[in-house]
């Protein structure tokens, strides 16, 4: 408990040294996605980026799904700091409710001390942050920032801390350029692929250069069967 209090005190002090939010190269926004399962609409997804008064970035993804007897709501939120085009983890939360077991995760990160706290279980982890570690949501924003810094990239490679505290490597490989007809409209996008061989899962992601590399489509297959698809419907910029 003493260590926990000390780390939380350190966090409060560190918030005074956050980068100027005006340096963010992405306009804050809210994007709405249609979620499909095997081609059928099953709900909506919302991805949102907000600048907080303390200089941190709040990045969230919320889904509300209903399909036959299945009903579920999920919300992930990452609180990060920006240094040039590199994100630094600060806090991550996850909540799921509906069909199945409800789940809640909350993590606090201290990159300068190489520490992470599971605030639900009140456990502390020694974590190496030296290689730009991301959480399960923030790496999506880091991808976009990496595009803006260096548009032509053959792959993305991130170490990600999971909700259990394990570190996994997420790698996306360039596939090609495609024109997509989405609810949002016709748009040209860069297609990338992530494959998890031991789980027989393949994820495809499309990023639109004309929208500052916003991810406009996500499609996942497992064991050769369609799992879900997210298609950009609306994009609202916060001026």
C-alpha positions as CSV (number, residue, x, y, z in Angstrom):
1,X,0.0,0.0,0.0
2,X,2.9,2.4,0.8
3,X,4.3,1.8,-2.7
4,X,0.9,2.4,-4.2
5,X,0.5,5.8,-2.5
6,X,4.1,6.8,-3.5
7,X,3.4,6.0,-7.1
8,X,0.1,7.8,-7.2
9,X,1.8,10.9,-5.6
10,X,4.5,10.7,-8.3
11,X,1.7,10.6,-10.9
12,X,0.2,13.9,-9.6
13,X,3.6,15.6,-9.8
14,X,4.3,14.3,-13.3
15,X,1.1,15.8,-14.7
16,X,2.6,19.3,-14.5
17,X,5.2,18.3,-17.1
18,X,2.9,17.1,-19.9
19,X,3.5,18.3,-23.5
20,X,1.6,21.2,-24.9
21,X,-1.7,19.8,-26.3
22,X,-1.6,22.3,-29.2
23,X,1.3,20.1,-30.6
24,X,-1.2,17.3,-31.3
25,X,-1.0,16.7,-35.1
26,X,-4.6,15.2,-35.2
27,X,-7.7,17.3,-34.8
28,X,-9.9,15.9,-31.9
29,X,-12.8,14.0,-33.4
30,X,-15.6,11.5,-32.9
31,X,-16.0,8.7,-35.5
32,X,-19.1,6.5,-35.8
33,X,-18.8,3.0,-37.2
34,X,-21.3,0.4,-38.3
35,X,-20.6,-3.0,-36.8
36,X,-21.4,-6.1,-38.8
37,X,-21.4,-9.8,-38.0
38,X,-21.3,-12.1,-41.0
39,X,-22.5,-9.2,-43.1
40,X,-25.5,-8.3,-40.8
41,X,-25.6,-5.0,-38.9
42,X,-25.4,-5.7,-35.1
43,X,-24.7,-2.3,-33.6
44,X,-22.5,0.8,-33.5
45,X,-19.0,1.7,-32.5
46,X,-17.6,5.1,-31.5
47,X,-14.0,6.1,-31.5
48,X,-13.2,9.5,-29.9
49,X,-10.2,11.7,-29.3
50,X,-10.4,14.5,-26.7
51,X,-7.8,16.9,-25.3
52,X,-8.1,17.3,-21.5
53,X,-7.5,20.4,-19.5
54,X,-4.5,18.8,-17.8
55,X,-2.8,18.3,-21.3
56,X,-3.4,14.6,-21.5
57,X,-5.2,12.9,-24.5
58,X,-8.3,10.9,-23.8
59,X,-8.7,8.2,-26.5
60,X,-11.8,5.9,-26.3
61,X,-13.7,3.2,-28.2
62,X,-17.2,2.3,-27.3
63,X,-19.4,-0.4,-28.8
64,X,-23.1,-1.3,-28.3
65,X,-24.0,-4.6,-29.9
66,X,-27.2,-6.7,-30.2
67,X,-27.5,-9.9,-32.2
68,X,-30.2,-12.4,-31.6
69,X,-30.0,-13.2,-27.9
70,X,-26.6,-11.6,-27.6
71,X,-26.3,-8.1,-26.2
72,X,-23.1,-6.4,-25.0
73,X,-21.6,-3.0,-24.3
74,X,-17.9,-2.3,-24.2
75,X,-15.8,0.8,-23.5
76,X,-12.1,1.1,-23.6
77,X,-10.3,4.4,-22.7
78,X,-6.6,5.3,-22.9
79,X,-5.2,8.4,-21.2
80,X,-1.8,9.2,-22.8
81,X,0.7,12.0,-23.1
82,X,2.3,13.0,-26.3
83,X,6.0,13.7,-26.9
84,X,6.5,14.6,-30.5
85,X,4.9,11.7,-32.3
86,X,5.3,9.2,-29.5
87,X,2.6,8.3,-27.0
88,X,3.4,7.7,-23.3
89,X,1.0,5.6,-21.3
90,X,-0.7,7.1,-18.3
91,X,-4.0,5.2,-17.6
92,X,-6.2,2.5,-19.2
93,X,-9.7,1.4,-18.4
94,X,-12.0,-1.3,-19.8
95,X,-15.6,-2.1,-19.0
96,X,-17.8,-4.8,-20.5
97,X,-21.4,-5.6,-19.6
98,X,-24.3,-7.7,-21.1
99,X,-24.2,-11.3,-22.3
100,X,-21.5,-13.2,-20.5
101,X,-19.5,-12.2,-17.5
102,X,-19.1,-8.5,-16.8
103,X,-15.5,-7.3,-16.7
104,X,-13.7,-4.2,-15.4
105,X,-10.0,-3.4,-15.7
106,X,-8.1,-0.3,-14.7
107,X,-4.4,0.3,-15.0
108,X,-2.1,3.2,-14.0
109,X,1.3,3.5,-15.7
110,X,4.5,5.1,-14.5
111,X,7.0,4.9,-17.5
112,X,9.7,7.0,-15.7
113,X,9.8,4.3,-12.9
114,X,9.1,1.3,-15.2
115,X,6.0,0.5,-13.0
116,X,2.4,-0.4,-13.7
117,X,-0.4,-0.8,-11.3
118,X,-3.5,-3.0,-11.6
119,X,-5.9,-0.8,-9.6
120,X,-8.6,-3.4,-9.5
121,X,-6.5,-6.1,-8.0
122,X,-4.1,-3.6,-6.3
123,X,-1.0,-5.4,-7.7
124,X,2.2,-3.8,-9.0
125,X,4.3,-4.8,-12.0
126,X,7.8,-4.1,-13.1
127,X,7.5,-3.2,-16.8
128,X,10.0,-2.0,-19.4
129,X,8.7,1.1,-21.1
130,X,11.9,1.9,-23.0
131,X,10.6,0.7,-26.4
132,X,7.4,2.8,-26.4
133,X,5.1,0.3,-24.8
134,X,1.4,0.8,-25.7
135,X,-1.9,-0.5,-24.2
136,X,-4.6,-2.5,-26.1
137,X,-6.2,0.7,-27.4
138,X,-3.5,3.3,-27.5
139,X,-1.5,1.4,-30.2
140,X,-4.3,2.3,-32.7
141,X,-3.6,6.0,-32.1
142,X,0.1,5.4,-32.2
143,X,-0.3,3.8,-35.6
144,X,-2.0,6.9,-36.9
145,X,0.7,9.2,-35.4
146,X,3.4,6.9,-37.0
147,X,1.8,7.3,-40.4
148,X,1.7,11.1,-40.0
149,X,5.4,11.1,-39.1
150,X,6.4,8.6,-41.8
151,X,3.7,7.9,-44.4
152,X,5.3,5.0,-46.2
153,X,5.7,2.1,-43.8
154,X,5.8,-1.6,-44.8
155,X,4.9,-2.7,-41.2
156,X,4.0,-1.6,-37.7
157,X,5.4,-3.4,-34.7
158,X,4.3,-2.6,-31.1
159,X,4.7,-4.2,-27.7
160,X,1.4,-4.0,-26.0
161,X,0.5,-4.6,-22.3
162,X,-2.6,-6.7,-22.0
163,X,-5.3,-6.5,-19.3
164,X,-3.5,-9.3,-17.4
165,X,-0.2,-7.5,-17.4
166,X,1.5,-9.6,-20.0
167,X,3.4,-8.1,-22.9
168,X,2.5,-9.2,-26.4
169,X,3.8,-8.1,-29.8
170,X,1.3,-6.7,-32.3
171,X,2.6,-6.6,-35.9
172,X,0.8,-5.3,-38.9
173,X,2.1,-5.9,-42.5
174,X,1.3,-3.8,-45.5
175,X,-1.0,-5.5,-48.0
176,X,-1.8,-2.8,-50.6
177,X,-4.0,0.1,-51.5
178,X,-7.8,-0.3,-52.0
179,X,-10.8,1.9,-52.8
180,X,-13.6,1.2,-50.3
181,X,-17.2,2.0,-50.6
182,X,-18.2,2.6,-47.0
183,X,-21.3,4.2,-45.4
184,X,-19.1,7.3,-45.1
185,X,-18.5,7.3,-48.9
186,X,-15.9,6.2,-51.4
187,X,-12.4,6.5,-50.0
188,X,-8.9,5.2,-50.8
189,X,-7.2,3.4,-48.0
190,X,-3.9,1.6,-47.1
191,X,-4.6,-2.1,-46.1
192,X,-2.6,-3.8,-43.4
193,X,-2.8,-7.3,-42.0
194,X,-2.2,-8.8,-38.5
195,X,-2.1,-12.6,-38.1
196,X,-2.1,-14.6,-34.8
197,X,-1.2,-18.1,-36.0
198,X,-1.7,-19.9,-32.7
199,X,-5.3,-18.6,-32.5
200,X,-6.0,-18.9,-36.3
201,X,-7.1,-15.2,-36.2
202,X,-6.4,-12.7,-39.0
203,X,-7.3,-9.0,-38.7
204,X,-7.3,-6.5,-41.5
205,X,-7.2,-2.7,-41.0
206,X,-7.6,0.1,-43.5
207,X,-6.2,3.6,-43.0
208,X,-7.3,6.6,-45.2
209,X,-4.5,9.1,-46.1
210,X,-7.1,11.8,-46.9
211,X,-8.4,11.6,-43.4
212,X,-5.0,11.9,-41.8
213,X,-4.7,8.1,-41.7
214,X,-7.9,7.5,-39.7
215,X,-8.7,3.8,-39.5
216,X,-11.8,3.5,-41.6
217,X,-12.4,-0.2,-41.7
218,X,-11.6,-3.2,-39.5
219,X,-12.3,-6.8,-40.4
220,X,-11.5,-10.0,-38.4
221,X,-11.6,-13.7,-39.3
222,X,-11.1,-16.6,-36.9
223,X,-10.8,-20.2,-38.0
224,X,-11.8,-19.1,-41.5
225,X,-15.1,-17.6,-40.2
226,X,-16.1,-14.0,-40.3
227,X,-16.1,-12.5,-36.8
228,X,-16.9,-8.9,-37.1
229,X,-16.4,-5.8,-39.3
230,X,-16.4,-2.1,-38.5
231,X,-17.1,0.4,-41.3
232,X,-16.8,4.2,-41.0
233,X,-20.2,5.9,-41.1
234,X,-19.6,9.4,-39.8
235,X,-16.7,11.6,-38.8
236,X,-17.2,14.7,-36.7
237,X,-14.3,17.0,-36.1
238,X,-14.1,19.1,-32.9
239,X,-13.0,22.5,-33.9
